Amino acid sequence: MSDVVLKLTDVVKTFPGVRALDGVQLEVEAGEVHCLLGQNGAGKSTLIKVLAGVHHADGGEISWLGEPFAPATPQAAMRAGIATIYQELDLVDDLSVAENAFLGHEHARFGFTRRRSTAGRTKEILARLGHAEIPATQLVRKLPAAGKQIVSMARALSHDAKLIVMDEPSAVLAHDEVANLFRIIRELTAEGIAVIYISHRLAEIREIGDRVTVLKDGRTTAANLPARTTPTRELVGKMTGRSIEYVFPPRPATGERNEPLLVVSGLTRHGEFADANLTVAPGEIVGIAGLVGSGRSELLETIFGARRPDAGTVVLDGRRVSGVGKAVKSGMGMAPEERKSQALLLDEPVYKNMTLASFAGFAHGGFTDARDERAAALKTADQLELRPRDVDRAARTLSGGNQQKVVVGRWLLGDTRLLLLDEPTRGVDVGARAELYQVIRGLAENGVGVLLVSSEVPEVLGLADRVLVMREGRLIHEAPAGELDEDTVLDLVMAGSLLEGEPA
């Protein structure tokens, strides 16, 4: 009889405006590598945060070691034996390896940390992981990416973890480092430790996985599939399709493309993306499809001037631009992925947020005219069908969709000719999505060039005129949106999903 250590039954998690988990089923056995597969937005991150005690499930049942499980905090989850290694490692750079490994449960006596005891225990764990060469007293900031990941594993084992969740653990590793990671995973599972392994790379899942569970739109669409023998097309098929209906405005008939408005040539930022070449014509919507971590957002931010490139050029309407100030003056605007932290002054009124990029146009004799600002913002609010139509209202009181309209409205008020959109509908409900799609298509019909990034492949295919596919920091494919389908794009972004010898 199998030894099931973790079982999820109909688990639900809801956030304002979105049901992130909608009845998830998952079963993990001791000593197995259980792979969790799904597109960006499928619910994987929310699920592992529920297991880690970061979020709390709103419904369903979780059983851990045969008992009901609902950790109130991440510390409670760790004490219970579930450790999570996030893609963005949560280490403290200015603490030592040993201090990170035992962070939160230091060896202490009479209120004082026993550094020698902690260092000795850390050395034992590092040796168990096959990395006795890492000094326990070394500052974490001095370690390479692979070394930092080993420290995260040491932290998990310092809690005597019986289940380790690994979120995209190979994303920052070289090929030989991945092989070493797999060796460690096999040794851990041989000791009976279970591993939930999250990756977009199907070739890795074939090599290290035992079983696969697939999520789509917060639901389990396939459970306990054999990792090595399930055909790739079956796995990809379980990941595609949407329960949400996308309502896109009609795409105009393809005509002769205008001269480019934006020309990006050889743009490179070491470690993020390399040799990016693309164009956007006036009135054209160009979409970039790719996984989180592929360099999509970094590319957009570099085009906008928020990041300095190591090589290459950005030319807008025949003039080279660099830096945010010059980009905005040249007619470029951007709606970033994290609108609340990067784009909005949440406690300021809507009209102040909308006029932020065209502030100088409302200044007279060194003073701004709030009446003019309000009038312009009201006109834009009508154009965008902002609800409620109250430009004196604080931006934080609006729904996600209406907050995004405020960010887009900021650039409508200026003389924006090129708009960069990073995840334009993240956290936006279905009705507001359709309205935003209409706004974006309307901008293009008025001659604005649009370059957008989205984790949702149907959104890219339905909204864009032309699609670029990005994988591991490089633009690898370009085609008219009408010539692509979701399966084809997923096959391109998931490196090596149809490698020779794999089940097809």
Salt bridges, closest charged atoms under 4 A:
ASP22 OD1 - ARG19 NE 2.65
ASP22 OD2 - ARG219 NH2 3.03
GLU29 OE2 - ARG211 NH2 3.63
GLU32 OE2 - HIS34 ND1 3.15
GLU32 OE2 - ARG211 NH2 2.80
ASP58 OD1 - LYS13 NZ 3.88
ASP90 OD1 - ARG155 NH1 3.45
ASP93 OD1 - LYS148 NZ 3.72
ASP94 OD1 - ARG141 NE 2.70
GLU99 OE2 - ARG115 NH1 2.85
GLU124 OE1 - ARG121 NH1 3.22
GLU133 OE2 - HIS131 ND1 2.75
ASP160 OD2 - LYS162 NZ 4.00
GLU168 OE2 - HIS200 ND1 2.50
GLU187 OE2 - ARG183 NH1 2.93
GLU191 OE1 - ARG128 NH2 2.29
GLU204 OE2 - ARG201 NH1 3.42
GLU207 OE2 - ARG186 NH2 3.88
ASP210 OD1 - ARG228 NH1 3.64
ASP217 OD1 - ARG242 NH1 3.18
GLU272 OE1 - ARG269 NE 2.61
GLU272 OE2 - ARG307 NH1 2.84
GLU284 OE2 - ARG257 NE 3.86
GLU284 OE2 - ARG466 NE 2.76
GLU301 OE1 - ARG307 NE 2.51
ASP317 OD2 - ARG417 NH1 2.48
GLU337 OE2 - ARG426 NH1 2.16
ASP347 OD1 - ARG396 NE 2.64
ASP369 OD1 - ARG371 NE 3.61
ASP372 OD2 - HIS364 NE2 3.59
GLU373 OE2 - LYS352 NZ 3.24
ASP382 OD1 - ARG389 NE 2.18
ASP392 OD1 - ARG374 NE 2.73
GLU423 OE2 - ARG296 NH2 3.36
GLU423 OE2 - ARG426 NH2 3.31
GLU435 OE2 - ARG387 NH2 2.60
GLU435 OE1 - LYS405 NZ 2.42
GLU456 OE1 - ARG433 NH1 2.95
GLU459 OE1 - ARG433 NH1 3.81
ASP465 OD1 - ARG441 NH2 3.17
GLU472 OE2 - ARG201 NH2 3.05
GLU478 OE2 - ARG466 NH1 2.72
GLU502 OE1 - ARG206 NE 3.99
